[in-house]
Every structure is written in structure tokens, then in C-alpha cells.
């Protein structure tokens, strides 16, 4: 099985000082081909580890499965041929998933004959409508309420558990928090932010926690449309990020009733939709920017 971190020699340069040679760690990035019933569905560049969760979460995000009972088995398949030999070895980079009897296989239109990256290539109103059509869960009626001070502590709690990031500095993290108790239920790291979220969603599926009601999905980077979509497909009512969301992510969150929080750093945050779920913030006098600059000559 591939390692999560790869150790190699590097040269460290500092202006005005002599170069030094030292050992360093890099995040491992390898392709994972996800197959369903032997048929290729997608190839994603990921950090090895929790691959079954990754595949399960990906299938949830694509609307193929919705409950743990829908997912039957998963097994690694033989990979590339060894040079100079007809023998095939298991590279642990091809995972074949079997669904439960009666669960329809993915529609052929979902097949992705390209590598998925940090951007899924979706855009526009049609994408938002597609999410509403595919999801089996609704978050608009979720009764989650969370104290602002508790939410402000999630980034630090997430960072404290990023063990591989401490060695490599090159991994995204996603964590699922219980919004009622503040408990970190699961954390996953990956070179791709979307993979880290899929691993979290896959964990929730396989532990009977979908829809993930009254939970908060915390991510270490920005909140893209794709991550917002994945939260909605898993029935998660709140997505929080340490960086900015995209405009399409905010549109999707607002239309779906999901609470979207960005720039969650220290005691401050920016809430882009459904702020009513966050309580305990001190009121402040502020001018609405939309009207403050609305002047005429």
C-alpha cells in the first residue's frame, strides 16, 4: 500500500547562507480509478488512505447511493503490468465497488473519462437545479443552532488533528462536527479538498449517519460550489471554511437553506446564508454596504 507521506532528500536555500541538504516529507499523490460493477466511473488524484470511504462519498455526491445499505462491497483490482512481465500487480489504485441488490448502477452519462481535480467543471444555474433534483435530503428545515463561540473553535480543533499536514504542509482537511455537542466526529486529510470531503461523507454513510443532520462540515480551504454540493447531497446543514466561498457556492447555499460560513478565523466569521442558525454573537452597529455607497451626484 502506498504511503501517505514520501521521504526524500532536498536542498534548502536561504539568501546569504550556504545550501544545506536534509530529509523532508512530501504528500503522496496518486490516481484512484473508481469502478462500479467493473465499469470505470472516474479517476481522481488523491492521497492514498480511506479509499473505500472516498469511493462511497463520491457515489453519494453523484446521487448514486444515499444510505449505507446501498453500498455492498469494495475491492482493489490489479493495476499496471510490471515491466518485462505479463504479470499484473495490485497497485491499490483501482477500486471496484459493488452496490446492493436493487440499487441502480450509475447512469453512463456520469462516467468521467478524465481526471477530476479541485474544480468539477460545473457552473451556472443549471448546476444548482441539478443538485436540487438529485439530492434525497433537505437541509432547509434542519433545526441546528450553534453558539458562535463554539463554531469559532472548530478551525483550531481541526488543525490540531492534522497529523499528516504537520509532516508535509501539503494536505487539505475536512471534518464533521456534531453541532449540538461540538464533538469532532471524523477528520480526513487529502491532497484534494474535494477528496477530503468525500472521505468524510463516505465515513458518515458507512456509519449510518446520513443525512448528517445538525452537523457542521468544516474545511481547511475555500468553500467552492462543489464542496457546497457535497454537503447538500449528504444532508449537512452548515458548511464552514477558513477562506472565501465562491459566488456560485453562496447562490446554492442560499437557495437550498444551507448555512454557509467563510473566513472563519479566530473570533470572526462572515455568514453568507441562513445566519439564524448561529447564536450568541454580540450585536454591533454597522452600515449596510449595499446602501452606504449608494449615492448620486
ROPASE-907862 format. One line per field, with one value per atom (N, C-alpha, C): atom name; residue number from 1; x, y, z. Coordinates in pm, whole numbers. Each point is the difference from the previous one (the first is absolute). Layout:
// ROPASE-907862
a [CA,...]
k [NUM,...]
px [X,...]
py [Y,...]
pz [Z,...]
END
This chain:
// ROPASE-907862
a [N,CA,C,N,CA,C,N,CA,C,N,CA,C,N,CA,C,N,CA,C,N,CA,C,N,CA,C,N,CA,C,N,CA,C,N,CA,C,N,CA,C,N,CA,C,N,CA,C,N,CA,C,N,CA,C,N,CA,C,N,CA,C,N,CA,C,N,CA,C,N,CA,C,N,CA,C,N,CA,C,N,CA,C,N,CA,C,N,CA,C,N,CA,C,N,CA,C,N,CA,C,N,CA,C,N,CA,C,N,CA,C,N,CA,C,N,CA,C,N,CA,C,N,CA,C,N,CA,C,N,CA,C,N,CA,C,N,CA,C,N,CA,C,N,CA,C,N,CA,C,N,CA,C,N,CA,C,N,CA,C,N,CA,C,N,CA,C,N,CA,C,N,CA,C,N,CA,C,N,CA,C,N,CA,C,N,CA,C,N,CA,C,N,CA,C,N,CA,C,N,CA,C,N,CA,C,N,CA,C,N,CA,C,N,CA,C,N,CA,C,N,CA,C,N,CA,C,N,CA,C,N,CA,C,N,CA,C,N,CA,C,N,CA,C,N,CA,C,N,CA,C,N,CA,C,N,CA,C,N,CA,C,N,CA,C,N,CA,C,N,CA,C,N,CA,C,N,CA,C,N,CA,C,N,CA,C,N,CA,C,N,CA,C,N,CA,C,N,CA,C,N,CA,C,N,CA,C,N,CA,C,N,CA,C,N,CA,C,N,CA,C,N,CA,C,N,CA,C,N,CA,C,N,CA,C,N,CA,C,N,CA,C,N,CA,C,N,CA,C,N,CA,C,N,CA,C,N,CA,C,N,CA,C,N,CA,C,N,CA,C,N,CA,C,N,CA,C,N,CA,C,N,CA,C,N,CA,C,N,CA,C,N,CA,C,N,CA,C,N,CA,C,N,CA,C,N,CA,C,N,CA,C,N,CA,C,N,CA,C,N,CA,C,N,CA,C,N,CA,C,N,CA,C,N,CA,C,N,CA,C,N,CA,C,N,CA,C,N,CA,C,N,CA,C,N,CA,C,N,CA,C,N,CA,C,N,CA,C,N,CA,C,N,CA,C,N,CA,C,N,CA,C,N,CA,C,N,CA,C,N,CA,C,N,CA,C,N,CA,C,N,CA,C,N,CA,C,N,CA,C,N,CA,C,N,CA,C,N,CA,C,N,CA,C,N,CA,C,N,CA,C,N,CA,C,N,CA,C,N,CA,C,N,CA,C,N,CA,C,N,CA,C,N,CA,C,N,CA,C,N,CA,C,N,CA,C,N,CA,C,N,CA,C,N,CA,C,N,CA,C,N,CA,C,N,CA,C,N,CA,C,N,CA,C,N,CA,C,N,CA,C,N,CA,C,N,CA,C,N,CA,C,N,CA,C,N,CA,C,N,CA,C,N,CA,C,N,CA,C,N,CA,C,N,CA,C,N,CA,C,N,CA,C,N,CA,C,N,CA,C,N,CA,C,N,CA,C,N,CA,C,N,CA,C,N,CA,C,N,CA,C,N,CA,C,N,CA,C,N,CA,C,N,CA,C,N,CA,C,N,CA,C,N,CA,C,N,CA,C,N,CA,C,N,CA,C,N,CA,C,N,CA,C,N,CA,C,N,CA,C,N,CA,C,N,CA,C,N,CA,C,N,CA,C,N,CA,C,N,CA,C,N,CA,C,N,CA,C,N,CA,C,N,CA,C,N,CA,C,N,CA,C,N,CA,C,N,CA,C,N,CA,C,N,CA,C,N,CA,C,N,CA,C,N,CA,C,N,CA,C,N,CA,C,N,CA,C,N,CA,C,N,CA,C,N,CA,C,N,CA,C,N,CA,C,N,CA,C,N,CA,C,N,CA,C,N,CA,C,N,CA,C,N,CA,C,N,CA,C,N,CA,C,N,CA,C,N,CA,C,N,CA,C,N,CA,C,N,CA,C,N,CA,C,N,CA,C,N,CA,C,N,CA,C,N,CA,C,N,CA,C,N,CA,C,N,CA,C,N,CA,C,N,CA,C,N,CA,C,N,CA,C,N,CA,C,N,CA,C,N,CA,C,N,CA,C,N,CA,C,N,CA,C,N,CA,C,N,CA,C,N,CA,C,N,CA,C,N,CA,C,N,CA,C,N,CA,C,N,CA,C,N,CA,C,N,CA,C,N,CA,C,N,CA,C,N,CA,C,N,CA,C,N,CA,C,N,CA,C,N,CA,C,N,CA,C,N,CA,C,N,CA,C,N,CA,C,N,CA,C,N,CA,C,N,CA,C,N,CA,C,N,CA,C,N,CA,C,N,CA,C,N,CA,C,N,CA,C,N,CA,C,N,CA,C,N,CA,C]
k [1,1,1,2,2,2,3,3,3,4,4,4,5,5,5,6,6,6,7,7,7,8,8,8,9,9,9,10,10,10,11,11,11,12,12,12,13,13,13,14,14,14,15,15,15,16,16,16,17,17,17,18,18,18,19,19,19,20,20,20,21,21,21,22,22,22,23,23,23,24,24,24,25,25,25,26,26,26,27,27,27,28,28,28,29,29,29,30,30,30,31,31,31,32,32,32,33,33,33,34,34,34,35,35,35,36,36,36,37,37,37,38,38,38,39,39,39,40,40,40,41,41,41,42,42,42,43,43,43,44,44,44,45,45,45,46,46,46,47,47,47,48,48,48,49,49,49,50,50,50,51,51,51,52,52,52,53,53,53,54,54,54,55,55,55,56,56,56,57,57,57,58,58,58,59,59,59,60,60,60,61,61,61,62,62,62,63,63,63,64,64,64,65,65,65,66,66,66,67,67,67,68,68,68,69,69,69,70,70,70,71,71,71,72,72,72,73,73,73,74,74,74,75,75,75,76,76,76,77,77,77,78,78,78,79,79,79,80,80,80,81,81,81,82,82,82,83,83,83,84,84,84,85,85,85,86,86,86,87,87,87,88,88,88,89,89,89,90,90,90,91,91,91,92,92,92,93,93,93,94,94,94,95,95,95,96,96,96,97,97,97,98,98,98,99,99,99,100,100,100,101,101,101,102,102,102,103,103,103,104,104,104,105,105,105,106,106,106,107,107,107,108,108,108,109,109,109,110,110,110,111,111,111,112,112,112,113,113,113,114,114,114,115,115,115,116,116,116,117,117,117,118,118,118,119,119,119,120,120,120,121,121,121,122,122,122,123,123,123,124,124,124,125,125,125,126,126,126,127,127,127,128,128,128,129,129,129,130,130,130,131,131,131,132,132,132,133,133,133,134,134,134,135,135,135,136,136,136,137,137,137,138,138,138,139,139,139,140,140,140,141,141,141,142,142,142,143,143,143,144,144,144,145,145,145,146,146,146,147,147,147,148,148,148,149,149,149,150,150,150,151,151,151,152,152,152,153,153,153,154,154,154,155,155,155,156,156,156,157,157,157,158,158,158,159,159,159,160,160,160,161,161,161,162,162,162,163,163,163,164,164,164,165,165,165,166,166,166,167,167,167,168,168,168,169,169,169,170,170,170,171,171,171,172,172,172,173,173,173,174,174,174,175,175,175,176,176,176,177,177,177,178,178,178,179,179,179,180,180,180,181,181,181,182,182,182,183,183,183,184,184,184,185,185,185,186,186,186,187,187,187,188,188,188,189,189,189,190,190,190,191,191,191,192,192,192,193,193,193,194,194,194,195,195,195,196,196,196,197,197,197,198,198,198,199,199,199,200,200,200,201,201,201,202,202,202,203,203,203,204,204,204,205,205,205,206,206,206,207,207,207,208,208,208,209,209,209,210,210,210,211,211,211,212,212,212,213,213,213,214,214,214,215,215,215,216,216,216,217,217,217,218,218,218,219,219,219,220,220,220,221,221,221,222,222,222,223,223,223,224,224,224,225,225,225,226,226,226,227,227,227,228,228,228,229,229,229,230,230,230,231,231,231,232,232,232,233,233,233,234,234,234,235,235,235,236,236,236,237,237,237,238,238,238,239,239,239,240,240,240,241,241,241,242,242,242,243,243,243,244,244,244,245,245,245,246,246,246,247,247,247,248,248,248,249,249,249,250,250,250,251,251,251,252,252,252,253,253,253,254,254,254,255,255,255,256,256,256,257,257,257,258,258,258,259,259,259,260,260,260,261,261,261,262,262,262,263,263,263,264,264,264,265,265,265,266,266,266,267,267,267,268,268,268,269,269,269,270,270,270,271,271,271,272,272,272,273,273,273,274,274,274,275,275,275,276,276,276,277,277,277,278,278,278,279,279,279,280,280,280,281,281,281,282,282,282,283,283,283,284,284,284,285,285,285,286,286,286,287,287,287,288,288,288,289,289,289,290,290,290,291,291,291,292,292,292,293,293,293,294,294,294,295,295,295,296,296,296,297,297,297]
px [85,-85,88,-33,79,-2,106,6,-69,-40,-66,103,117,107,126,67,119,123,99,121,105,59,106,96,118,102,-28,13,-22,116,10,99,-72,36,-61,93,-56,77,-52,91,-33,96,-52,83,104,124,108,59,-52,51,36,79,39,-116,-16,-105,19,-110,5,-84,46,-75,-68,-128,-73,-111,-54,-115,-128,-95,-129,-109,-123,-114,-91,-46,-97,-128,-112,-127,-5,-37,-13,-128,12,-114,1,-106,-10,-143,-18,-135,-77,-129,-89,-111,-9,-110,-114,-116,-118,-85,-24,-85,-124,-110,-122,-41,-7,-29,96,128,103,8,-90,0,58,95,68,-96,1,-85,80,113,78,142,91,136,27,41,30,141,69,133,-18,50,-25,122,-5,99,-51,78,-48,-41,-102,-53,-149,-76,-146,-63,53,-48,-145,-41,-138,-95,36,-81,-5,113,6,-97,2,-90,-145,-28,-138,-49,85,-39,-19,84,-14,-134,-41,-126,-119,14,-104,-8,115,4,-59,13,-53,-146,-58,-141,-25,105,-16,-53,51,-45,-34,-77,-48,4,9,0,112,41,105,-35,-130,-43,17,11,17,138,96,141,27,40,20,145,87,140,90,128,101,129,67,125,98,127,105,23,30,23,146,40,136,19,121,28,89,99,87,88,36,88,142,70,140,81,101,83,70,-11,65,-71,-124,-74,-146,-65,-143,-81,68,-69,-51,-119,-55,6,41,8,-109,-31,-101,66,-35,57,-84,-114,-93,-47,-3,-47,-125,-56,-126,-93,-114,-96,-132,-45,-125,-108,-108,-108,-118,-61,-126,-110,-113,-114,-96,-86,-93,-101,-56,-102,-115,-40,-109,44,126,52,48,-53,35,145,71,138,-1,115,7,-44,-69,-37,128,7,122,41,-95,33,87,8,82,146,29,137,91,112,95,127,20,118,116,17,109,28,112,34,-82,-60,-68,105,-15,96,-75,57,-64,-124,-20,-120,-73,-132,-74,-46,14,-40,-146,-71,-140,-14,-102,-21,-142,-46,-126,-123,-113,-128,-36,36,-33,62,119,66,-77,-48,-78,-128,-68,-123,27,115,33,18,62,18,-135,-91,-133,-72,23,-69,57,131,66,-3,4,14,-126,21,-110,-29,81,-14,-25,-66,-18,62,61,62,-74,-94,-67,-74,-53,-77,83,131,85,1,-24,-13,133,111,131,11,47,41,134,93,133,50,65,54,119,5,106,138,12,130,43,-96,33,45,-72,36,138,33,130,115,-28,105,24,-85,13,129,43,125,120,10,111,-10,-122,-19,35,-34,34,151,63,144,77,-48,71,6,-93,-4,63,55,60,143,13,132,88,-59,81,40,-86,34,123,12,116,130,-2,121,25,-108,16,-38,-93,-49,-76,-45,-59,-132,-81,-126,-117,-113,-125,-64,-85,-71,-147,-82,-143,-40,-89,-45,-150,-63,-143,-17,-63,-23,-147,-26,-135,-32,-97,-30,-61,-53,-62,102,100,99,136,25,131,103,-40,94,43,130,52,-23,-92,-37,103,52,96,79,126,86,72,6,74,87,119,93,20,26,27,62,74,59,-108,-119,-113,-107,-44,-101,-131,-33,-123,11,120,20,-14,55,-11,-146,-82,-142,-68,33,-59,33,121,37,-85,-25,-85,-143,-53,-137,-8,104,2,0,76,-2,-140,-66,-135,-96,12,-86,20,125,30,-23,-25,-29,-145,-83,-143,-37,77,-24,-49,-51,-59,-152,-70,54,68,104,78,-65,-116,-77,70,-16,58,151,63,146,57,128,72,117,10,115,100,119,105,111,42,107,113,120,119,30,-69,27,-120,-27,-114,-124,-114,-127,-44,28,-36,-143,-50,-132,-3,108,1,-11,70,-8,-137,-61,-136,-97,18,-82,15,122,23,-66,6,-67,-150,-58,-145,-37,79,-30,7,76,12,-97,-80,-96,65,113,70,-49,-52,-63,95,127,93,137,55,135,80,113,86,139,60,133,86,130,90,27,-36,23,-134,6,-119,-81,-130,-80,-1,-46,-23,-142,-26,-134,-104,38,-93,-28,100,-22,-100,14,-93,-141,-10,-133,-66,76,-55,-41,84,-32,-127,-12,-116,-128,4,-119,-38,98,-25,-26,21,-19,116,118,121,69,52,77,144,45,134,82,111,87,138,55,134,87,129,97,-15,-17,-13,139,39,136,-8,51,-8,-146,-31,-138,-92,51,-81,-34,-106,-47,-92,-22,-96,-105,-126,-109,-73,-9,-54,-145,-48,-138,-43,-127,-62,79,21,71,-79,-129,-84,45,79,45,118,59,116,-46,13,-51,114,-25,96,101,-6,91,-50,92,-38,-46,-112,-45,98,8,88,-69,34,-54,79,-68,69,-88,65,-72,-5,-117,-15,78,102,86,-78,-111,-76,-65,-26,-66,95,106,91,66,29,69,-97,-128,-100,-34,89,-18,-8,-64,-13,57,46,57,-109]
py [-119,119,124,98,122,75,69,81,134,60,129,111,-16,99,-69,68,-54,77,-74,61,9,117,16,111,1,100,126,115,128,94,106,104,124,47,120,119,104,120,118,77,125,106,112,108,39,2,40,-113,-124,-114,-112,-95,-114,-98,-64,-100,-117,-58,-117,-111,-125,-117,-62,-37,-56,-89,-80,-84,82,-22,70,-98,36,-84,72,-73,51,-83,67,-70,-90,-125,-92,33,5,22,-110,-78,-108,-6,-54,-11,-114,18,-107,-10,-116,-25,-66,61,-54,-72,-129,-78,-44,-17,-54,-120,-117,-125,-20,38,-22,106,95,103,130,58,120,118,68,117,129,1,123,-33,90,-6,131,-10,120,-7,111,6,20,-97,5,-42,23,-53,-136,-108,-133,-6,-76,-16,29,-85,15,2,-84,0,-47,-94,-48,112,75,116,102,20,94,-42,-127,-49,11,-34,7,144,92,141,57,-44,46,-45,-122,-51,72,42,83,134,62,131,-5,-114,-15,-45,-21,-38,-146,-83,-141,-78,28,-66,105,-41,95,-57,-132,-65,-103,-33,-99,-134,-35,-128,-6,116,2,-48,9,-32,-142,-87,-140,-30,-6,-35,86,-3,67,-81,-14,-75,66,-10,50,-100,56,-83,10,-93,3,127,53,126,-20,84,-1,-124,-41,-115,37,-97,22,-1,87,9,-134,-46,-125,-124,14,-116,13,-112,0,2,-12,-5,139,5,126,4,114,15,91,-13,86,130,106,132,74,-57,64,135,15,123,-21,-122,-27,-66,62,-50,-29,-124,-41,-15,75,4,-81,-78,-68,62,28,57,-111,33,-99,-39,-120,-41,101,32,95,144,30,137,15,99,21,44,-53,45,143,67,138,11,106,25,19,-55,16,145,93,141,55,-72,45,-37,-87,-46,117,6,109,-59,22,-55,99,62,94,4,59,13,112,-27,105,75,131,83,82,113,80,71,2,61,-103,-11,-106,41,126,44,35,-2,38,150,56,143,35,113,57,-55,59,-33,-146,-57,-139,-93,36,-82,0,116,10,-81,12,-76,-150,-42,-141,-54,80,-42,-17,97,-10,-125,-36,-116,-130,-8,-125,-32,101,-27,-65,-93,-67,63,98,61,150,58,144,53,116,59,125,48,126,-6,-119,-13,-51,-12,-50,102,-48,88,30,-21,27,143,15,130,-22,88,-16,135,-4,121,49,130,57,-30,3,-27,-144,-92,-141,-19,61,-10,57,109,64,-90,-101,-91,-117,-17,-116,-1,115,-5,-48,46,-43,-149,-48,-142,-84,50,-70,-4,114,10,-87,-12,-77,-148,-48,-142,-30,102,-21,-51,-127,-59,-6,-34,-10,138,100,136,48,-41,41,-47,-112,-55,57,30,36,143,58,134,9,-115,1,-73,-1,-73,89,-23,61,-89,58,-77,34,-99,19,-75,60,-63,15,-100,7,14,110,29,-20,-49,-3,142,64,139,20,-105,12,-11,-87,-22,61,32,51,-109,-127,-111,-16,-19,-32,-148,-33,-139,-72,68,-62,109,-28,90,-82,54,-65,104,-44,86,-56,89,-43,116,-33,102,79,-58,68,31,125,37,-76,-26,-72,-146,-58,-136,-10,99,0,2,80,5,-131,-58,-129,-107,2,-98,19,125,28,-48,32,-42,-153,-63,-145,-62,61,-47,11,112,19,-103,-27,-100,-137,-39,-135,-15,110,-5,39,-3,23,139,100,137,92,-56,83,-9,112,136,46,80,46,124,-21,112,57,132,74,-12,-22,-7,117,24,107,-62,28,-43,115,-25,101,-36,95,-25,100,-45,81,105,-6,96,86,15,81,-86,65,-71,16,-99,4,-49,16,-54,-150,-70,-145,-45,67,-39,29,110,32,-107,-41,-107,-128,-37,-123,6,116,16,-22,58,-14,-144,-68,-138,-91,39,-77,47,102,51,74,66,77,145,55,133,119,-23,113,-37,88,-13,121,-24,107,-17,111,-2,111,-22,103,107,-29,95,39,57,57,-105,23,-82,62,-76,58,54,81,57,-109,-101,-107,-85,-17,-72,75,132,81,-6,1,-10,-133,-108,-132,-11,51,-6,77,120,84,-66,-55,-62,-130,-64,-131,8,115,13,-53,-8,-41,122,-10,109,-8,106,5,105,-44,88,1,118,14,85,1,80,-25,-127,-37,-6,112,14,72,-66,60,21,117,22,53,20,64,-97,33,-83,85,-44,65,-105,33,-94,45,-89,34,-43,-91,-46,-62,9,-55,31,128,35,-32,-31,-26,-123,-87,-121,28,117,35,100,-37,82,41,105,41,103,46,106,134,82,131,89,73,91,114,49,113,96,125,102,0,-17,-6,63,45,58,-102,-17,-92,55,-78,48,22,-74,13,137,63,129,114,-31,106,70,-77,57,36,-11,25,149,77,146,46,112,59,139,41,134,104]
pz [0,0,0,-78,-10,133,26,120,-21,109,-7,-19,61,-12,-54,-91,-65,49,49,54,-109,-17,-98,42,-64,30,-81,64,-66,33,-78,25,48,118,55,-24,-64,-31,79,56,69,-50,-43,-52,105,-42,90,80,-20,76,-96,48,-81,-13,-116,-17,97,42,87,-60,20,-44,121,-17,113,-52,90,-34,19,-90,9,-43,27,-35,-97,-100,-96,8,-23,-5,-123,18,-113,-77,-132,-88,-105,-7,-97,-53,-120,-55,65,16,42,-104,-64,-92,77,-5,66,-104,22,-88,77,-70,57,-84,65,-72,-116,20,-100,-107,1,-103,56,-70,48,6,115,20,3,72,12,43,-28,50,72,125,77,55,5,60,149,79,144,79,130,91,47,-19,39,147,25,135,3,69,10,-140,-88,-138,-12,84,-5,40,102,39,-114,-65,-112,-110,-36,-105,43,124,50,1,48,2,-138,-93,-138,-58,29,-51,63,125,62,-71,-24,-65,-140,-67,-135,-1,118,8,-31,1,-32,119,121,121,105,102,100,142,12,130,5,122,15,-60,2,-54,-152,-66,-145,-43,92,-30,46,-93,36,35,-101,23,-87,32,-82,8,-113,-1,-96,37,-88,-114,-117,-119,-42,-87,-54,-80,4,-68,-121,-13,-119,-3,-120,-16,41,60,32,-129,-6,-120,-27,-125,-38,46,47,50,-38,-19,-27,130,113,129,37,55,47,151,53,145,51,127,61,41,-67,32,102,40,94,-52,-131,-62,-86,5,-69,100,24,99,-70,10,-63,108,-16,98,-52,88,-30,84,-63,70,43,94,52,-109,11,-97,-4,-121,-18,-14,30,-16,-142,-69,-141,-13,-97,-24,-51,2,-49,-144,-32,-138,-81,-120,-82,-21,10,-20,112,114,111,-17,-93,-15,-36,71,-21,-57,-126,-65,7,116,21,148,36,140,63,116,74,81,2,72,104,42,103,-50,-130,-57,-83,23,-68,-138,-36,-132,-11,112,-1,17,-60,17,-38,54,-44,68,-36,59,-20,-116,-26,104,49,99,132,41,123,-12,-113,-20,4,-53,-1,141,89,139,67,-20,59,-49,-124,-57,54,22,34,149,87,142,57,91,69,135,39,132,-15,101,5,127,-7,119,46,-79,32,133,36,123,117,-17,109,114,122,116,69,-69,59,49,122,56,68,-26,56,52,115,58,-83,-23,-84,57,133,62,-22,4,-25,-145,-93,-142,-25,69,-18,42,83,44,-92,-103,-88,-82,-57,-78,81,124,85,32,27,28,-122,-119,-124,-19,16,-22,98,122,103,-35,-84,-36,-135,-68,-133,16,29,28,-124,-114,-121,-49,17,-39,77,126,79,-63,-71,-61,-139,-74,-141,-32,75,-30,-130,-54,-133,-13,106,-3,41,-65,43,105,80,102,-4,33,18,125,77,122,16,60,29,150,40,141,35,119,54,45,-65,31,137,61,132,112,-18,106,-31,-127,-40,-21,11,-15,-146,-20,-133,-23,-91,-24,-86,-101,-89,-71,-28,-77,-105,-120,-107,-72,-41,-74,-140,-94,-137,-77,-105,-85,-73,-17,-63,103,4,100,-23,-128,-29,43,-9,47,151,71,147,42,-70,32,-36,-114,-37,104,53,103,126,36,116,-26,-118,-34,-7,-54,-5,139,91,139,58,-24,53,-58,-130,-63,64,17,47,150,69,143,30,-104,19,45,-46,46,-111,-109,-104,6,-9,-14,129,-13,114,61,59,55,123,17,113,6,-116,-6,-77,18,-69,-74,-128,-80,1,56,9,-96,-85,-97,20,-34,29,-105,-115,-106,-31,-130,-41,-17,-8,-19,-145,-80,-141,-20,-123,-34,24,-39,11,145,92,140,58,-43,43,-49,-124,-57,79,37,74,138,64,130,-14,-103,-21,-31,-82,-35,122,102,123,108,-29,98,114,-26,103,-6,109,-6,8,33,14,-54,-84,-53,45,65,49,-58,-39,-62,57,1,50,-104,-125,-108,-63,-119,-64,-74,-14,-91,-138,-97,-132,-7,-101,-14,-27,-78,-31,123,85,126,87,7,78,-58,-133,-64,36,-10,28,147,90,142,32,-57,27,-51,-119,-58,71,64,62,149,61,143,82,-62,70,57,121,60,-51,-64,-57,74,57,79,-64,-21,-54,91,-28,76,151,37,141,61,59,54,133,105,132,38,56,45,-110,-120,-105,-111,-71,-113,-85,-122,-90,-36,21,-26,-126,-97,-131,-19,85,-11,133,30,120,127,33,123,126,-13,117,77,-60,69,94,-9,84,105,124,111,92,78,102,-42,-127,-43,54,47,53,-114,20,-106,-19,-121,-27,-94,15,-88,-128,-112,-128,-105,-105,-112,-112,-56,-112,-118,-44,-109,-128,-17,-123,-12,116,-3,33,72,45,-118,-105,-115,-114,28,-103,0,-61,-5,-142,-19,-135,2,-114,-10,-6]
END
